[in-house]
Amino acid sequence: MFCTSYVSVSSTSCFAMQYWLCKSEPGDWSIDDHEKKKVEHWDGVRNYQANNNMKKMKKGDLAFMYHSISDKSVVGILKVVKEHYPDHTDKTNTFGMVDFEFVSRVDRPVHLDEFKENKILAETALVKQMRLSVMPLTKQQWDEVIRLSKTKKADEEISSSKKRKRN
């Protein structure tokens, strides 16, 4: 069964693909780490809203990995391969985790400033609720980040045009 923008679950049912953005401090867990490990759990989330977002994740959903603190950029794409289950690092048994598989790096990191300056991305939780570590994205927002990752940043374009003028 083929479903546009959907993932086939069985021959008789489909569910809408969901899109997410998950933040990580690159000193603790980076896209390099995830690429090497291939599949890894996303543990340590201690915010109820972020945990509830992870409960909504389904196998096959896609997530951007965002490096917080220093980089402040979307750096890669991950895929949910195991749905929400208890987080072994949570002694209260309140919070859970999901498993992500590394899919790819984005063509070019997309910086937080680009989210803030973009009409489509300015409404994301990344801009509106900056402390939230796991957040949903709409298909339109997902596609916009992909589009931006395939373009040069404005300052790169300005720098390139100045070099061309000098030559």
Sine and cosine of phi, psi and omega as CSV:
sin_phi,cos_phi,sin_psi,cos_psi,sin_omega,cos_omega
0.00,0.00,0.76,-0.65,-0.01,-1.00
-0.94,-0.33,0.76,-0.65,0.01,-1.00
-0.77,-0.64,0.87,-0.49,0.03,-1.00
-0.91,0.41,0.79,-0.62,-0.05,-1.00
0.86,0.51,0.40,0.92,0.02,-1.00
-0.77,-0.63,0.33,-0.95,0.06,-1.00
-0.92,-0.39,0.76,-0.65,0.01,-1.00
-0.96,0.26,0.79,-0.61,0.01,-1.00
-0.99,-0.14,-0.64,0.77,0.07,-1.00
-0.46,-0.89,-0.06,-1.00,-0.02,-1.00
-0.95,0.31,-0.19,0.98,-0.06,-1.00
-0.88,-0.48,-0.14,0.99,-0.04,-1.00
-0.66,-0.76,0.44,-0.90,0.04,-1.00
-0.67,-0.74,0.41,-0.91,0.15,-0.99
-0.75,-0.66,0.48,-0.88,-0.01,-1.00
-0.93,0.38,0.72,-0.69,0.09,-1.00
-0.89,0.46,0.71,-0.71,0.08,-1.00
-0.94,-0.34,0.44,-0.90,-0.05,-1.00
-0.81,-0.59,0.58,-0.81,-0.13,-0.99
-0.65,-0.76,0.27,-0.96,0.17,-0.98
-0.73,-0.68,0.80,-0.60,-0.02,-1.00
-0.85,-0.53,0.79,-0.61,-0.06,-1.00
-0.99,-0.11,0.61,-0.79,0.07,-1.00
-0.56,-0.83,0.61,-0.79,0.11,-0.99
-0.98,0.21,0.86,-0.52,-0.10,-0.99
-0.87,0.49,-0.37,0.93,0.08,-1.00
-0.95,0.30,-0.40,0.92,0.03,-1.00
-1.00,-0.07,-0.73,0.69,0.01,-1.00
-0.42,-0.91,0.87,-0.50,-0.09,-1.00
-0.89,-0.45,0.13,-0.99,0.08,-1.00
-0.89,0.45,-0.55,0.84,0.07,-1.00
-0.87,0.48,-0.70,0.71,0.02,-1.00
-0.88,0.48,-0.71,0.71,-0.06,-1.00
-0.93,0.36,-0.61,0.79,0.03,-1.00
-0.89,0.45,-0.66,0.75,0.02,-1.00
-0.92,0.39,-0.67,0.74,-0.08,-1.00
-0.98,0.19,-0.42,0.91,-0.03,-1.00
0.96,0.28,-0.90,0.44,0.02,-1.00
-0.83,-0.56,0.74,-0.67,0.00,-1.00
-0.45,-0.89,0.48,-0.88,0.05,-1.00
-0.97,0.25,0.44,-0.90,0.04,-1.00
-0.94,-0.33,1.00,0.00,-0.10,-1.00
-0.96,-0.29,0.05,-1.00,0.10,-1.00
1.00,0.05,0.04,1.00,0.01,-1.00
-0.96,0.28,0.82,-0.57,-0.04,-1.00
-0.80,-0.60,0.47,0.88,0.05,-1.00
-0.91,-0.42,0.77,-0.64,-0.07,-1.00
-0.88,0.48,-0.67,0.74,-0.01,-1.00
-0.91,0.42,-0.68,0.73,0.04,-1.00
-0.90,0.44,-0.67,0.74,0.03,-1.00
-0.90,0.45,-0.66,0.75,0.05,-1.00
-0.89,0.45,-0.59,0.81,0.07,-1.00
-0.89,0.45,-0.66,0.75,0.02,-1.00
-0.91,0.40,-0.54,0.84,0.06,-1.00
-0.89,0.46,-0.45,0.89,-0.01,-1.00
-0.99,0.12,-0.22,0.98,-0.03,-1.00
-0.94,0.35,0.64,-0.77,0.02,-1.00
-0.85,-0.52,0.45,-0.89,0.07,-1.00
-0.78,0.63,0.73,-0.68,0.02,-1.00
0.99,-0.10,-0.31,0.95,0.07,-1.00
-0.87,0.49,0.46,-0.89,0.00,-1.00
-0.94,-0.35,0.54,-0.84,0.01,-1.00
-0.67,-0.74,0.63,-0.78,0.19,-0.98
-0.99,0.13,0.65,-0.76,0.18,-0.98
-1.00,-0.09,0.79,-0.62,-0.06,-1.00
-0.89,-0.46,0.83,-0.56,0.09,-1.00
-0.99,0.10,0.90,-0.44,0.02,-1.00
-1.00,0.00,-0.12,-0.99,0.03,-1.00
0.90,0.44,-0.99,0.13,-0.11,-0.99
-1.00,0.03,-0.79,0.62,-0.10,-1.00
-0.97,0.25,-0.67,0.74,-0.06,-1.00
0.76,0.65,0.78,0.63,-0.07,-1.00
-0.55,-0.83,0.53,-0.85,0.21,-0.98
-0.95,0.31,0.79,-0.61,-0.10,-1.00
-0.85,-0.53,-0.27,0.96,-0.05,-1.00
-0.26,-0.97,0.07,-1.00,-0.01,-1.00
-0.85,-0.53,0.72,-0.69,0.02,-1.00
-0.84,-0.55,0.36,-0.93,0.04,-1.00
-0.81,-0.59,0.70,-0.71,0.04,-1.00
-0.94,0.35,0.83,-0.55,0.03,-1.00
-0.88,-0.47,-0.22,0.98,0.11,-0.99
-0.58,-0.81,0.80,-0.60,-0.04,-1.00
-0.96,0.26,0.17,-0.99,-0.11,-0.99
-0.70,0.72,0.77,-0.64,0.07,-1.00
-0.50,-0.86,0.25,-0.97,-0.11,-0.99
-0.84,0.54,0.67,-0.74,0.03,-1.00
-0.99,0.13,0.89,-0.46,-0.03,-1.00
-0.90,0.43,-0.27,0.96,0.00,-1.00
-1.00,-0.02,-0.06,1.00,-0.04,-1.00
-0.99,-0.16,0.96,-0.27,-0.03,-1.00
-0.94,0.34,-0.29,0.96,0.01,-1.00
-1.00,0.04,-0.17,0.99,-0.06,-1.00
0.84,0.54,0.56,0.83,0.00,-1.00
-0.99,-0.12,-0.59,0.81,-0.16,-0.99
-0.94,-0.34,0.36,-0.93,-0.02,-1.00
-0.80,-0.60,-0.17,-0.99,-0.01,-1.00
-0.49,-0.87,0.22,-0.98,0.12,-0.99
-0.78,-0.62,0.27,-0.96,0.09,-1.00
-0.96,-0.27,0.71,-0.70,0.04,-1.00
-0.90,-0.44,0.60,-0.80,0.14,-0.99
-0.97,-0.25,0.68,-0.73,0.08,-1.00
-0.91,0.41,0.75,-0.66,0.06,-1.00
-0.96,-0.28,-0.84,0.55,-0.01,-1.00
-0.17,-0.99,0.22,-0.98,0.20,-0.98
-1.00,0.07,0.42,-0.91,0.13,-0.99
-0.97,0.23,0.38,-0.93,-0.03,-1.00
-0.86,0.50,-0.62,0.79,0.03,-1.00
-0.54,-0.84,0.73,-0.68,0.05,-1.00
-0.83,0.56,0.63,-0.77,0.03,-1.00
-0.95,-0.31,0.91,-0.41,-0.14,-0.99
-0.98,0.18,0.44,-0.90,0.05,-1.00
-0.79,0.61,-0.64,0.77,0.02,-1.00
-0.86,0.51,-0.56,0.83,0.03,-1.00
-0.93,0.36,-0.56,0.83,0.10,-1.00
-0.89,0.45,-0.73,0.68,-0.05,-1.00
-0.90,0.44,-0.54,0.84,-0.06,-1.00
-1.00,0.02,-0.14,0.99,-0.09,-1.00
-0.98,-0.21,0.80,-0.60,-0.06,-1.00
-0.84,0.54,-0.63,0.77,-0.02,-1.00
-0.96,0.29,-0.63,0.78,-0.10,-0.99
-1.00,-0.01,-0.27,0.96,-0.03,-1.00
-0.90,0.44,-0.35,0.94,-0.01,-1.00
-1.00,-0.03,0.03,1.00,-0.01,-1.00
-0.95,0.31,0.36,-0.93,0.07,-1.00
-0.89,0.45,-0.41,0.91,0.04,-1.00
-0.86,0.52,-0.57,0.82,0.02,-1.00
-1.00,-0.03,-0.68,0.73,-0.11,-0.99
-0.99,0.14,-0.53,0.85,-0.02,-1.00
-0.75,-0.66,0.94,0.34,-0.19,-0.98
-0.86,0.51,-0.39,0.92,-0.03,-1.00
-1.00,0.09,-0.21,0.98,0.00,-1.00
-0.95,0.33,0.75,-0.66,-0.11,-0.99
-0.99,-0.14,-0.32,0.95,0.03,-1.00
-0.71,-0.70,0.87,-0.50,-0.12,-0.99
-0.62,-0.79,0.49,-0.87,0.05,-1.00
-0.98,0.17,0.43,-0.90,0.15,-0.99
-0.79,-0.61,0.50,-0.87,0.13,-0.99
-0.98,0.18,0.26,-0.97,0.08,-1.00
-0.86,0.51,-0.65,0.76,0.01,-1.00
-0.89,0.46,-0.68,0.73,0.02,-1.00
-0.92,0.40,-0.66,0.75,0.05,-1.00
-0.84,0.54,-0.77,0.64,-0.03,-1.00
-0.88,0.47,-0.57,0.82,0.00,-1.00
-0.93,0.38,-0.64,0.77,0.05,-1.00
-0.90,0.43,-0.68,0.73,0.05,-1.00
-0.86,0.51,-0.72,0.69,0.00,-1.00
-0.86,0.51,-0.73,0.68,-0.01,-1.00
-0.89,0.46,-0.60,0.80,-0.02,-1.00
-0.91,0.41,-0.34,0.94,-0.02,-1.00
-1.00,-0.10,0.04,1.00,0.01,-1.00
-0.91,-0.41,0.25,-0.97,0.11,-0.99
-0.99,0.17,0.53,-0.85,0.12,-0.99
-0.93,0.37,0.43,-0.90,-0.02,-1.00
-0.82,0.57,-0.69,0.73,-0.02,-1.00
-0.93,0.37,-0.49,0.87,0.08,-1.00
-0.93,0.36,-0.63,0.78,0.01,-1.00
-0.91,0.41,-0.66,0.76,0.03,-1.00
-0.90,0.44,-0.71,0.71,0.01,-1.00
-0.88,0.48,-0.68,0.74,0.01,-1.00
-0.90,0.44,-0.67,0.75,-0.03,-1.00
-0.93,0.36,-0.56,0.83,0.06,-1.00
-0.92,0.40,-0.63,0.78,0.03,-1.00
-0.90,0.43,-0.66,0.75,0.00,-1.00
-0.90,0.44,-0.62,0.78,-0.01,-1.00
-0.92,0.40,-0.56,0.83,0.00,-1.00
-0.95,0.32,-0.50,0.86,-0.07,-1.00
-0.99,0.17,0.00,0.00,0.00,0.00
